[in-house]
Amino acid sequence: MYPQIITYLLTYINFLEQIIRTLLTLLIGKSMFDKPTEQPVNKPYRKLQVDDLPIIEVPEKLDYQILLSDYLEQNGNPLKPVQRRKNAKVTVPKSMICPKCGAPSEYLYANNGDKGQYQCKVCSCLFSDKNRFSKEAILKCPHCSKTLEKIKERKDFHVFKCKNNDCSYYQRKLNGMSSKEKKRFKEDPQAFKLRYIYRQFHIDFQPLSKESPELPAVDLSKIYASPHTLGLILTYHVNYGLSARKTAAIMQDVHGVAISHQTILNYENSVALLLKPYVDHYPYELSDQFCGDETYVRVNGRWHYLFFFFDAVKKIILSYPVSPKRDTPSAIRAINEVLLKMKEIPENLTFVVDGNPIYLLAQHFFAQHGISFDVKQVIGLTNEDPVSTEYRPLKQIIERLNRTFKGNYRSTHGFGSKQGSVSYVTLFVAYFNFLRPHASLEGKVPVVNPELLGLPTMPARWTKLIELAQEWIIDQRSA
């Protein structure tokens, strides 16, 4: 009975569909019985391009009282204020002053009727009420020297554009387009970048600020575990990537030491707090090949981003900030940590990264502060451009570092707080730089410290590394 009803209903639904298609065909004038033949449209996204820095002109600041005094001395008569007509349609607000010399409103002309342009009788400055430049520098296009116009305000920067149609940059881009690109440009002009664009950052961050490191007040002598036990815990938890619970279990089952997983996490935070200044300010001997990438970690149930920057030759991790956002300020801080570890910034400094545009924006930010370096972007999984072909080996090196970290991190199943993630990453970096032998370095550790070489076991090396960090902190406090 039920199968017959279902068959009848399906037949009836199909009949109604045919009626609807017929009615739509009559209304629209196009057959609704043909199957759609449209293919997905492939519209490649516009890649971020960072242009050269603009011409920056700082307006000359004058004093109208000195100018009036000079006028009196040269002409023998004082410069009179502007004589205004009683029935003038446009008036100058009494609160307005000249942005160049500070002359009050009685020396200002309404220069072009009601269009908002004014002129100072004292210094001949032309200005607009909506676009004064008494406080800010004037930004000009480096190709045509025309003043840039602010078009957008983003969270971390303002966007300025040159809107001069005769600009050589615009004309070169426009004339270089193919007929197919010109046709698409008419339909979708936002898909192309033809005009000069400048991004003015307003991030509250000073690059290369060499402030004193925060020295922790951690006394590991007060913990209940012996130095050897602490070294064992760090070896299992960091070197072999065991979770805190598995580390607690192996300490009990193998070594007969009863310890909770929470105590292990507390030890981890204390040791990381002690080692971080030592790891960050160690005088590393660096090469000239640096690469960077970001990977994911789970913090309090949410994805965070770990930014690794790496010396590809010496195999030294130079930067490892954890951020809840994958944005330009995070990239700036990651690169800044690398620059701080250099004795001097080389002229041909280059960073190899992926196609994320935040690194290009970071490059532009540093250029605005007089710090120049090149950024090479390796895009995609195949070599579709010469840059990717040349620099992909460096990109693969940083990806192997990410896989090594993930192999250790995976057992943690994420972190309960940002402090926990920073502590674990700090211990991993200390292990990777000072304790972990590397095959490409002929079995040597990246940072060779003679005081660690002669120790027979890994727990002893962890203990000695902690001791070296403590001695360094004491020396810094006494200096």
VOPAGU-2260 file (C-alpha; in pm, 1 decimal, decimal comma):
REM VOPAGU-2260
SITE   aa  ch    i         X         Y         Z
SITE  MET   A    0       0,0       0,0       0,0
SITE  TYR   A    1     263,7     254,5     110,7
SITE  PRO   A    2     499,2     190,1    -186,4
SITE  GLN   A    3     210,2     257,0    -428,5
SITE  ILE   A    4     132,1     591,9    -256,5
SITE  ILE   A    5     497,6     698,4    -270,7
SITE  THR   A    6     515,3     609,5    -641,4
SITE  TYR   A    7     196,3     806,6    -708,7
SITE  LEU   A    8     328,2    1113,0    -519,4
SITE  LEU   A    9     662,7    1110,3    -704,9
SITE  THR   A   10     477,1    1089,9   -1039,5
SITE  TYR   A   11     251,0    1378,6    -936,9
SITE  ILE   A   12     550,0    1591,7    -825,5
SITE  ASN   A   13     720,7    1528,6   -1158,9
SITE  PHE   A   14     401,9    1633,4   -1339,4
SITE  LEU   A   15     384,8    1959,1   -1141,7
SITE  GLU   A   16     750,7    2029,9   -1219,4
SITE  GLN   A   17     677,2    1997,8   -1593,1
SITE  ILE   A   18     388,4    2244,4   -1561,3
SITE  ILE   A   19     608,5    2494,2   -1372,8
SITE  ARG   A   20     884,2    2470,1   -1633,4
SITE  THR   A   21     629,7    2524,5   -1912,2
SITE  LEU   A   22     488,7    2837,0   -1741,6
SITE  LEU   A   23     839,0    2976,6   -1680,5
SITE  THR   A   24     926,9    2916,9   -2046,5
SITE  LEU   A   25     620,6    3117,7   -2156,4
SITE  LEU   A   26     694,3    3400,9   -1911,8
SITE  ILE   A   27    1069,3    3435,5   -1962,6
SITE  GLY   A   28    1092,0    3340,5   -2327,2
SITE  LYS   A   29    1373,8    3095,4   -2265,0
SITE  SER   A   30    1342,7    2718,5   -2242,4
SITE  MET   A   31    1344,3    2599,0   -1882,7
SITE  PHE   A   32    1378,7    2235,5   -1992,7
SITE  ASP   A   33    1742,3    2263,5   -2100,4
SITE  LYS   A   34    2005,4    2171,9   -1847,6
SITE  PRO   A   35    2232,2    2461,7   -1745,3
SITE  THR   A   36    2557,3    2461,4   -1938,1
SITE  GLU   A   37    2734,9    2743,2   -1751,5
SITE  GLN   A   38    3081,7    2663,5   -1627,1
SITE  PRO   A   39    3232,1    2812,1   -1311,8
SITE  VAL   A   40    3404,9    3141,0   -1389,1
SITE  ASN   A   41    3770,6    3142,1   -1293,4
SITE  LYS   A   42    3852,2    3491,3   -1166,9
SITE  PRO   A   43    4199,0    3497,2   -1015,3
SITE  TYR   A   44    4231,9    3722,7    -713,0
SITE  ARG   A   45    4437,1    4037,8    -734,6
SITE  LYS   A   46    4769,2    3980,5    -562,4
SITE  LEU   A   47    4881,8    4241,6    -316,0
SITE  GLN   A   48    5144,0    4476,2    -457,4
SITE  VAL   A   49    5350,9    4708,8    -242,4
SITE  ASP   A   50    5474,9    5020,2    -423,0
SITE  ASP   A   51    5775,8    5235,4    -347,0
SITE  LEU   A   52    5764,4    5493,1     -70,7
SITE  PRO   A   53    5607,7    5829,6    -159,9
SITE  ILE   A   54    5765,8    6172,1    -161,0
SITE  ILE   A   55    5717,3    6314,3     187,0
SITE  GLU   A   56    5715,9    6690,8     219,7
SITE  VAL   A   57    5705,4    6853,9     560,9
SITE  PRO   A   58    5537,1    7195,3     526,4
SITE  GLU   A   59    5749,0    7492,3     625,3
SITE  LYS   A   60    5618,2    7647,4     944,7
SITE  LEU   A   61    5632,3    8029,4     960,1
SITE  ASP   A   62    5534,8    8292,3    1218,0
SITE  TYR   A   63    5298,4    8556,1    1085,5
SITE  GLN   A   64    5413,4    8809,6    1344,8
SITE  ILE   A   65    5770,9    8789,2    1216,4
SITE  LEU   A   66    5642,7    8819,4     857,1
SITE  LEU   A   67    5438,1    9127,9     947,3
SITE  SER   A   68    5741,6    9280,7    1114,6
SITE  ASP   A   69    5957,0    9211,9     807,3
SITE  TYR   A   70    5691,0    9365,3     582,3
SITE  LEU   A   71    5683,6    9679,0     793,9
SITE  GLU   A   72    6061,2    9706,5     784,4
SITE  GLN   A   73    6079,7    9659,9     405,7
SITE  ASN   A   74    5782,3    9878,6     302,7
SITE  GLY   A   75    5760,2   10133,2     580,1
SITE  ASN   A   76    5389,9   10060,7     622,3
SITE  PRO   A   77    5216,8    9777,4     806,7
SITE  LEU   A   78    5034,5    9506,5     611,5
SITE  LYS   A   79    4665,6    9583,2     645,6
SITE  PRO   A   80    4406,7    9312,3     707,1
SITE  VAL   A   81    4172,9    9203,2     427,9
SITE  GLN   A   82    3907,6    9462,4     340,0
SITE  ARG   A   83    3581,5    9270,2     316,9
SITE  ARG   A   84    3263,2    9377,3     145,2
SITE  LYS   A   85    2960,8    9422,0     362,7
SITE  ASN   A   86    2738,0    9206,8     140,2
SITE  ALA   A   87    2993,2    8932,0      74,1
SITE  LYS   A   88    2827,5    8592,8      18,9
SITE  VAL   A   89    3123,6    8396,8     155,4
SITE  THR   A   90    3281,2    8482,7     489,2
SITE  VAL   A   91    3591,5    8352,4     663,6
SITE  PRO   A   92    3518,9    8192,9    1003,1
SITE  LYS   A   93    3672,1    8389,4    1289,1
SITE  SER   A   94    3820,8    8070,3    1435,2
SITE  MET   A   95    4015,9    7991,9    1116,5
SITE  ILE   A   96    4391,2    8052,2    1103,3
SITE  CYS   A   97    4649,5    8003,4     831,8
SITE  PRO   A   98    4798,2    7651,4     862,6
SITE  LYS   A   99    5140,5    7770,6     742,7
SITE  CYS   A  100    5207,0    8088,3     942,2
SITE  GLY   A  101    4921,8    8102,2    1194,1
SITE  ALA   A  102    4777,2    8432,8    1070,8
SITE  PRO   A  103    4427,8    8502,3    1210,9
SITE  SER   A  104    4109,7    8518,7    1002,7
SITE  GLU   A  105    4136,4    8892,7     930,7
SITE  TYR   A  106    4433,0    8816,6     701,8
SITE  LEU   A  107    4257,8    8537,6     510,5
SITE  TYR   A  108    4078,7    8559,9     173,7
SITE  ALA   A  109    3788,9    8343,4      60,4
SITE  ASN   A  110    3982,1    8268,1    -257,2
SITE  ASN   A  111    3732,0    8096,1    -488,3
SITE  GLY   A  112    3383,3    8182,9    -374,5
SITE  ASP   A  113    3194,2    7905,4    -198,1
SITE  LYS   A  114    3425,7    7618,5    -302,8
SITE  GLY   A  115    3612,2    7618,7      27,3
SITE  GLN   A  116    3955,6    7746,5     -77,7
SITE  TYR   A  117    4130,2    8016,7     120,9
SITE  GLN   A  118    4446,8    8222,4      80,8
SITE  CYS   A  119    4663,0    8391,6     340,9
SITE  LYS   A  120    4755,5    8754,1     270,3
SITE  VAL   A  121    5066,1    8727,9     490,8
SITE  CYS   A  122    5239,8    8422,4     342,2
SITE  SER   A  123    5028,3    8360,6      26,1
SITE  CYS   A  124    4947,5    8005,7     138,0
SITE  LEU   A  125    4655,9    7836,5     -40,8
SITE  PHE   A  126    4460,8    7583,2     162,1
SITE  SER   A  127    4123,4    7420,1     203,0
SITE  ASP   A  128    3919,0    7409,6     519,8
SITE  LYS   A  129    3878,5    7033,7     472,5
SITE  ASN   A  130    4242,5    6963,4     388,2
SITE  ARG   A  131    4479,4    7160,1     607,9
SITE  PHE   A  132    4835,3    7044,9     646,3
SITE  SER   A  133    4957,5    7228,4     951,8
SITE  LYS   A  134    5026,4    6908,2    1146,8
SITE  GLU   A  135    5072,4    6630,8     891,5
SITE  ALA   A  136    5330,5    6589,7     618,4
SITE  ILE   A  137    5223,3    6606,4     254,3
SITE  LEU   A  138    5241,1    6271,7      71,8
SITE  LYS   A  139    5311,2    6290,8    -301,1
SITE  CYS   A  140    5328,3    6030,9    -575,3
SITE  PRO   A  141    5691,8    5945,7    -658,6
SITE  HIS   A  142    5599,5    5914,8   -1028,2
SITE  CYS   A  143    5409,6    6239,0   -1093,4
SITE  SER   A  144    5462,6    6441,9    -771,6
SITE  LYS   A  145    5087,3    6494,2    -727,4
SITE  THR   A  146    4942,4    6493,8    -375,8
SITE  LEU   A  147    4800,9    6155,9    -270,6
SITE  GLU   A  148    4440,4    6126,3    -160,8
SITE  LYS   A  149    4331,1    5920,3     137,9
SITE  ILE   A  150    4073,6    5667,8      18,1
SITE  LYS   A  151    4041,7    5412,5     301,1
SITE  GLU   A  152    4100,4    5381,3     672,7
SITE  ARG   A  153    4191,3    5031,9     787,9
SITE  LYS   A  154    4253,5    4908,3    1138,5
SITE  ASP   A  155    4633,8    4927,3    1115,6
SITE  PHE   A  156    4691,3    5169,0     827,5
SITE  HIS   A  157    4542,0    5434,2     601,1
SITE  VAL   A  158    4540,0    5386,6     224,0
SITE  PHE   A  159    4643,0    5672,6      -6,1
SITE  LYS   A  160    4604,0    5670,1    -384,5
SITE  CYS   A  161    4730,7    5881,7    -671,6
SITE  LYS   A  162    4426,7    5979,0    -880,9
SITE  ASN   A  163    4616,5    6168,8   -1148,6
SITE  ASN   A  164    4517,2    6022,8   -1486,8
SITE  ASP   A  165    4837,5    6156,8   -1643,8
SITE  CYS   A  166    5061,2    5980,7   -1389,3
SITE  SER   A  167    5335,1    5781,7   -1564,1
SITE  TYR   A  168    5271,1    5483,6   -1330,7
SITE  TYR   A  169    4900,9    5474,0   -1425,3
SITE  GLN   A  170    4964,6    5523,0   -1795,5
SITE  ARG   A  171    5232,3    5249,1   -1803,0
SITE  LYS   A  172    5000,5    5000,2   -1630,0
SITE  LEU   A  173    4706,4    5095,0   -1851,2
SITE  ASN   A  174    4899,7    5067,8   -2178,2
SITE  GLY   A  175    5053,2    4736,9   -2071,2
SITE  MET   A  176    4715,2    4560,8   -2049,9
SITE  SER   A  177    4608,9    4312,0   -2313,6
SITE  SER   A  178    4278,4    4347,8   -2498,9
SITE  LYS   A  179    4130,4    4071,0   -2284,7
SITE  GLU   A  180    4241,0    4246,1   -1965,7
SITE  LYS   A  181    4101,9    4578,6   -2087,3
SITE  LYS   A  182    3765,8    4416,8   -2155,0
SITE  ARG   A  183    3761,2    4266,9   -1807,4
SITE  PHE   A  184    3879,5    4597,3   -1660,5
SITE  LYS   A  185    3565,6    4768,1   -1796,3
SITE  GLU   A  186    3348,0    4503,1   -1632,4
SITE  ASP   A  187    3539,6    4471,1   -1304,8
SITE  PRO   A  188    3790,4    4754,9   -1246,8
SITE  GLN   A  189    3855,2    4642,7    -886,4
SITE  ALA   A  190    4029,3    4329,6   -1015,8
SITE  PHE   A  191    4326,4    4535,7   -1137,4
SITE  LYS   A  192    4572,6    4764,7    -966,7
SITE  LEU   A  193    4662,8    5045,8   -1203,7
SITE  ARG   A  194    4729,1    5337,9    -970,5
SITE  TYR   A  195    5003,7    5408,3    -721,5
SITE  ILE   A  196    4897,2    5314,1    -367,6
SITE  TYR   A  197    5065,8    5389,7     -37,8
SITE  ARG   A  198    4976,2    5247,1     304,4
SITE  GLN   A  199    5056,7    5468,6     601,0
SITE  PHE   A  200    5081,1    5253,9     915,5
SITE  HIS   A  201    4974,4    5380,6    1254,9
SITE  ILE   A  202    5068,8    5074,2    1461,2
SITE  ASP   A  203    5191,0    5163,9    1808,3
SITE  PHE   A  204    5514,5    4968,3    1774,4
SITE  GLN   A  205    5871,7    5090,3    1758,5
SITE  PRO   A  206    6099,0    4851,0    1565,0
SITE  LEU   A  207    6441,4    4753,8    1702,3
SITE  SER   A  208    6354,3    4888,0    2046,8
SITE  LYS   A  209    6627,8    4724,8    2256,1
SITE  GLU   A  210    6462,2    4736,0    2594,0
SITE  SER   A  211    6596,9    4541,1    2888,4
SITE  PRO   A  212    6453,3    4188,9    2899,3
SITE  GLU   A  213    6206,6    4106,3    3171,5
SITE  LEU   A  214    6406,7    3896,2    3414,7
SITE  PRO   A  215    6191,0    3646,0    3602,9
SITE  ALA   A  216    6196,8    3595,6    3975,7
SITE  VAL   A  217    6181,2    3214,6    3966,7
SITE  ASP   A  218    6372,2    3007,9    4217,8
SITE  LEU   A  219    6378,1    2647,5    4096,6
SITE  SER   A  220    6563,6    2538,0    4408,9
SITE  LYS   A  221    6234,2    2552,2    4599,1
SITE  ILE   A  222    6058,9    2290,8    4387,7
SITE  TYR   A  223    6020,3    1943,6    4536,3
SITE  ALA   A  224    6181,6    1759,3    4246,1
SITE  SER   A  225    6558,1    1715,4    4227,2
SITE  PRO   A  226    6748,8    1867,4    3930,4
SITE  HIS   A  227    6783,8    1519,9    3776,2
SITE  THR   A  228    6408,9    1456,5    3809,3
SITE  LEU   A  229    6334,7    1792,3    3650,3
SITE  GLY   A  230    6571,1    1704,1    3364,1
SITE  LEU   A  231    6392,3    1370,4    3314,7
SITE  ILE   A  232    6052,6    1542,1    3305,6
SITE  LEU   A  233    6167,6    1792,0    3042,2
SITE  THR   A  234    6328,5    1515,6    2836,1
SITE  TYR   A  235    6009,8    1310,1    2822,2
SITE  HIS   A  236    5774,1    1606,2    2784,3
SITE  VAL   A  237    5968,2    1821,4    2534,7
SITE  ASN   A  238    6223,3    1598,9    2356,9
SITE  TYR   A  239    5992,0    1304,4    2304,1
SITE  GLY   A  240    5666,3    1497,1    2286,4
SITE  LEU   A  241    5485,8    1307,2    2561,7
SITE  SER   A  242    5181,6    1473,3    2714,4
SITE  ALA   A  243    5191,5    1588,3    3075,9
SITE  ARG   A  244    4973,5    1292,1    3179,7
SITE  LYS   A  245    5193,0    1036,5    3000,4
SITE  THR   A  246    5502,8    1200,0    3147,1
SITE  ALA   A  247    5352,3    1170,8    3495,7
SITE  ALA   A  248    5267,7     805,4    3428,2
SITE  ILE   A  249    5617,8     715,1    3303,9
SITE  MET   A  250    5775,7     891,4    3601,4
SITE  GLN   A  251    5564,0     674,6    3831,1
SITE  ASP   A  252    5588,1     345,4    3639,8
SITE  VAL   A  253    5955,4     359,4    3538,4
SITE  HIS   A  254    6125,8     580,5    3796,3
SITE  GLY   A  255    5893,4     540,7    4093,7
SITE  VAL   A  256    5840,7     916,3    4128,2
SITE  ALA   A  257    5483,7    1013,3    4214,7
SITE  ILE   A  258    5400,4    1342,5    4046,1
SITE  SER   A  259    5079,4    1487,9    3900,3
SITE  HIS   A  260    5038,6    1615,1    3545,7
SITE  GLN   A  261    4948,5    1962,1    3682,4
SITE  THR   A  262    5277,7    1976,9    3869,4
SITE  ILE   A  263    5456,3    1895,8    3544,7
SITE  LEU   A  264    5276,7    2186,1    3374,8
SITE  ASN   A  265    5376,2    2413,6    3662,0
SITE  TYR   A  266    5740,1    2306,8    3622,1
SITE  GLU   A  267    5710,0    2372,4    3247,5
SITE  ASN   A  268    5588,8    2730,2    3302,7
SITE  SER   A  269    5860,9    2801,8    3560,2
SITE  VAL   A  270    6145,7    2670,4    3344,8
SITE  ALA   A  271    6013,3    2846,7    3033,6
SITE  LEU   A  272    5995,0    3175,4    3222,1
SITE  LEU   A  273    6357,8    3129,8    3321,6
SITE  LEU   A  274    6485,2    3020,5    2979,0
SITE  LYS   A  275    6302,6    3270,2    2755,2
SITE  PRO   A  276    6529,4    3575,7    2817,1
SITE  TYR   A  277    6837,1    3355,6    2770,3
SITE  VAL   A  278    6706,5    3206,1    2444,7
SITE  ASP   A  279    6592,0    3542,9    2307,0
SITE  HIS   A  280    6912,3    3736,5    2385,5
SITE  TYR   A  281    7175,8    3470,7    2316,4
SITE  PRO   A  282    7449,6    3601,2    2079,2
SITE  TYR   A  283    7376,9    3369,6    1787,1
SITE  GLU   A  284    7615,5    3341,7    1492,3
SITE  LEU   A  285    7386,2    3375,8    1191,9
SITE  SER   A  286    7404,5    3309,7     817,3
SITE  ASP   A  287    7240,2    3514,9     542,2
SITE  GLN   A  288    6946,5    3282,7     459,2
SITE  PHE   A  289    6625,4    3330,1     657,3
SITE  CYS   A  290    6280,6    3185,4     606,5
SITE  GLY   A  291    5951,5    3220,9     788,0
SITE  ASP   A  292    5612,9    3055,5     808,7
SITE  GLU   A  293    5316,7    3027,2    1041,9
SITE  THR   A  294    5152,3    2716,5    1181,0
SITE  TYR   A  295    4852,2    2646,6    1403,0
SITE  VAL   A  296    4820,9    2570,8    1772,6
SITE  ARG   A  297    4506,8    2523,6    1978,2
SITE  VAL   A  298    4469,6    2763,6    2271,8
SITE  ASN   A  299    4166,1    2748,9    2499,3
SITE  GLY   A  300    3962,1    2580,5    2225,9
SITE  ARG   A  301    4053,2    2835,7    1956,1
SITE  TRP   A  302    4312,0    2837,0    1679,4
SITE  HIS   A  303    4614,8    3057,4    1737,2
SITE  TYR   A  304    4909,5    3117,1    1505,0
SITE  LEU   A  305    5273,1    3039,9    1576,3
SITE  PHE   A  306    5513,0    3247,5    1364,1
SITE  PHE   A  307    5846,6    3072,6    1309,8
SITE  PHE   A  308    6146,1    3251,6    1156,6
SITE  PHE   A  309    6446,8    3033,3    1100,1
SITE  ASP   A  310    6812,7    3051,5     998,5
SITE  ALA   A  311    6805,9    2795,9     717,3
SITE  VAL   A  312    7181,7    2730,6     725,0
SITE  LYS   A  313    7257,1    2729,4    1098,7
SITE  LYS   A  314    6918,5    2566,1    1180,2
SITE  ILE   A  315    6846,5    2817,2    1457,0
SITE  ILE   A  316    6494,2    2928,5    1546,0
SITE  LEU   A  317    6509,3    3307,1    1575,8
SITE  SER   A  318    6146,8    3406,7    1624,2
SITE  TYR   A  319    5846,4    3222,4    1766,6
SITE  PRO   A  320    5562,3    3454,5    1878,2
SITE  VAL   A  321    5213,9    3311,2    1935,9
SITE  SER   A  322    4925,1    3531,1    1825,9
SITE  PRO   A  323    4545,9    3490,3    1817,6
SITE  LYS   A  324    4544,8    3666,7    1479,4
SITE  ARG   A  325    4720,5    3607,7    1151,6
SITE  ASP   A  326    4767,7    3977,5    1079,7
SITE  THR   A  327    5027,9    4238,6     989,4
SITE  PRO   A  328    5120,2    4341,5    1348,3
SITE  SER   A  329    5200,9    3977,7    1427,8
SITE  ALA   A  330    5424,3    3951,2    1119,0
SITE  ILE   A  331    5595,8    4278,0    1216,4
SITE  ARG   A  332    5673,9    4151,7    1565,4
SITE  ALA   A  333    5799,9    3819,1    1431,2
SITE  ILE   A  334    6040,3    3987,5    1187,6
SITE  ASN   A  335    6147,6    4238,6    1452,1
SITE  GLU   A  336    6260,8    3954,3    1680,8
SITE  VAL   A  337    6489,8    3834,0    1401,0
SITE  LEU   A  338    6633,1    4181,1    1338,4
SITE  LEU   A  339    6711,0    4224,3    1708,3
SITE  LYS   A  340    6935,0    3917,1    1697,6
SITE  MET   A  341    7153,2    4062,3    1420,9
SITE  LYS   A  342    7468,8    4251,9    1508,9
SITE  GLU   A  343    7393,2    4475,0    1209,9
SITE  ILE   A  344    7129,4    4453,5     938,5
SITE  PRO   A  345    7291,7    4347,0     607,4
SITE  GLU   A  346    7219,7    4545,2     293,3
SITE  ASN   A  347    7098,0    4239,0      99,5
SITE  LEU   A  348    6881,0    4094,2     376,1
SITE  THR   A  349    6608,0    3867,2     236,0
SITE  PHE   A  350    6325,1    3674,4     400,1
SITE  VAL   A  351    6163,9    3380,0     220,9
SITE  VAL   A  352    5796,6    3338,7     315,6
SITE  ASP   A  353    5471,1    3209,1     170,3
SITE  GLY   A  354    5216,8    3407,8     -29,7
SITE  ASN   A  355    5049,0    3567,0     272,2
SITE  PRO   A  356    5035,1    3945,6     202,6
SITE  ILE   A  357    5098,8    4035,2     569,3
SITE  TYR   A  358    5473,7    3992,8     510,6
SITE  LEU   A  359    5470,6    4246,5     225,3
SITE  LEU   A  360    5283,7    4490,2     449,3
SITE  ALA   A  361    5538,2    4425,5     725,7
SITE  GLN   A  362    5816,1    4500,3     476,3
SITE  HIS   A  363    5646,6    4831,1     395,1
SITE  PHE   A  364    5612,7    4915,1     766,0
SITE  PHE   A  365    5984,7    4864,4     829,3
SITE  ALA   A  366    6072,1    5063,8     515,7
SITE  GLN   A  367    5882,1    5358,2     663,2
SITE  HIS   A  368    6117,8    5336,9     962,0
SITE  GLY   A  369    6431,9    5324,5     748,0
SITE  ILE   A  370    6483,3    4946,4     772,7
SITE  SER   A  371    6507,4    4781,5     430,7
SITE  PHE   A  372    6497,1    4415,2     335,8
SITE  ASP   A  373    6359,1    4204,5      53,4
SITE  VAL   A  374    6071,3    3957,3      75,6
SITE  LYS   A  375    6056,4    3655,4    -157,1
SITE  GLN   A  376    5720,2    3480,9    -167,1
SITE  VAL   A  377    5698,4    3112,8    -256,6
SITE  ILE   A  378    5338,3    3061,0    -368,8
SITE  GLY   A  379    5150,1    2733,8    -400,8
SITE  LEU   A  380    5277,8    2378,1    -419,8
SITE  THR   A  381    5419,9    2395,9    -771,7
SITE  ASN   A  382    5680,4    2627,9    -918,4
SITE  GLU   A  383    5472,4    2854,6   -1141,2
SITE  ASP   A  384    5707,3    3154,8   -1125,6
SITE  PRO   A  385    6087,6    3206,1   -1114,4
SITE  VAL   A  386    6086,3    3320,8    -749,7
SITE  SER   A  387    5910,7    3003,7    -631,8
SITE  THR   A  388    6152,2    2792,0    -834,2
SITE  GLU   A  389    6460,4    2957,9    -684,0
SITE  TYR   A  390    6350,8    2984,5    -321,2
SITE  ARG   A  391    6129,0    2677,7    -269,7
SITE  PRO   A  392    6411,9    2480,0     -98,9
SITE  LEU   A  393    6417,8    2739,5     180,8
SITE  LYS   A  394    6039,1    2723,3     210,0
SITE  GLN   A  395    6059,4    2345,0     241,1
SITE  ILE   A  396    6312,6    2381,6     523,5
SITE  ILE   A  397    6073,7    2591,4     735,1
SITE  GLU   A  398    5790,6    2347,8     656,1
SITE  ARG   A  399    6003,6    2062,7     791,9
SITE  LEU   A  400    6052,1    2266,4    1109,2
SITE  ASN   A  401    5674,3    2301,8    1135,2
SITE  ARG   A  402    5633,9    1925,2    1101,2
SITE  THR   A  403    5897,1    1865,5    1368,4
SITE  PHE   A  404    5714,2    2098,7    1606,3
SITE  LYS   A  405    5376,8    1942,1    1527,3
SITE  GLY   A  406    5522,2    1598,4    1605,2
SITE  ASN   A  407    5607,3    1719,5    1956,2
SITE  TYR   A  408    5298,7    1937,4    2001,4
SITE  ARG   A  409    5038,3    1685,6    1886,7
SITE  SER   A  410    5026,5    1493,6    2214,8
SITE  THR   A  411    4933,6    1807,4    2411,1
SITE  HIS   A  412    4593,6    1830,8    2235,2
SITE  GLY   A  413    4614,4    2209,3    2267,4
SITE  PHE   A  414    4672,8    2445,4    2556,4
SITE  GLY   A  415    4443,4    2581,8    2823,3
SITE  SER   A  416    4587,6    2934,2    2811,1
SITE  LYS   A  417    4813,8    3153,7    2601,9
SITE  GLN   A  418    5078,2    3138,2    2875,1
SITE  GLY   A  419    5077,6    2759,8    2847,0
SITE  SER   A  420    5130,8    2777,1    2470,2
SITE  VAL   A  421    5415,1    3029,7    2505,2
SITE  SER   A  422    5581,2    2815,6    2774,0
SITE  TYR   A  423    5571,9    2499,6    2565,0
SITE  VAL   A  424    5696,4    2674,4    2249,0
SITE  THR   A  425    5979,7    2837,1    2447,2
SITE  LEU   A  426    6094,3    2499,1    2579,5
SITE  PHE   A  427    6074,3    2350,7    2230,6
SITE  VAL   A  428    6291,2    2633,4    2089,7
SITE  ALA   A  429    6545,0    2593,3    2371,5
SITE  TYR   A  430    6559,1    2220,0    2299,4
SITE  PHE   A  431    6580,6    2269,2    1921,5
SITE  ASN   A  432    6855,7    2533,9    1935,0
SITE  PHE   A  433    7076,0    2402,8    2217,2
SITE  LEU   A  434    7005,9    2031,1    2271,8
SITE  ARG   A  435    6876,0    1863,8    1955,4
SITE  PRO   A  436    7136,4    1712,8    1715,9
SITE  HIS   A  437    7066,4    1789,3    1351,1
SITE  ALA   A  438    7143,8    1552,7    1063,4
SITE  SER   A  439    7238,9    1832,3     821,0
SITE  LEU   A  440    7487,5    1964,1    1079,0
SITE  GLU   A  441    7666,8    1626,6    1093,3
SITE  GLY   A  442    7492,6    1530,9    1414,7
SITE  LYS   A  443    7578,3    1855,2    1594,5
SITE  VAL   A  444    7337,7    2086,5    1771,2
SITE  PRO   A  445    7266,2    2423,4    1603,2
SITE  VAL   A  446    7416,3    2626,1    1891,0
SITE  VAL   A  447    7731,1    2458,0    2017,2
SITE  ASN   A  448    7794,5    2538,2    2383,4
SITE  PRO   A  449    8111,2    2372,5    2525,2
SITE  GLU   A  450    7954,7    2344,7    2869,9
SITE  LEU   A  451    7680,9    2119,5    2731,5
SITE  LEU   A  452    7895,4    1898,7    2507,6
SITE  GLY   A  453    8064,6    1687,2    2771,1
SITE  LEU   A  454    7746,2    1587,0    2954,4
SITE  PRO   A  455    7649,2    1221,9    2893,9
SITE  THR   A  456    7268,9    1235,9    2926,6
SITE  MET   A  457    6989,8    1463,1    2812,4
SITE  PRO   A  458    6852,6    1526,7    3165,3
SITE  ALA   A  459    7198,2    1650,7    3265,3
SITE  ARG   A  460    7204,7    1884,3    2963,3
SITE  TRP   A  461    6864,6    2026,1    3051,5
SITE  THR   A  462    6985,9    2087,7    3405,6
SITE  LYS   A  463    7302,2    2259,0    3281,7
SITE  LEU   A  464    7105,2    2475,3    3035,9
SITE  ILE   A  465    6882,3    2592,6    3320,2
SITE  GLU   A  466    7192,3    2668,7    3526,8
SITE  LEU   A  467    7341,6    2874,4    3242,2
SITE  ALA   A  468    7017,1    3072,2    3213,1
SITE  GLN   A  469    7020,5    3142,2    3586,8
SITE  GLU   A  470    7382,2    3261,4    3571,9
SITE  TRP   A  471    7301,3    3486,5    3275,5
SITE  ILE   A  472    7011,2    3647,1    3465,8
SITE  ILE   A  473    7236,1    3710,8    3766,5
SITE  ASP   A  474    7495,8    3874,1    3541,6
SITE  GLN   A  475    7230,0    4094,3    3378,9
SITE  ARG   A  476    7100,8    4211,3    3714,9
SITE  SER   A  477    7445,6    4293,5    3843,2
SITE  ALA   A  478    7548,1    4475,6    3522,0
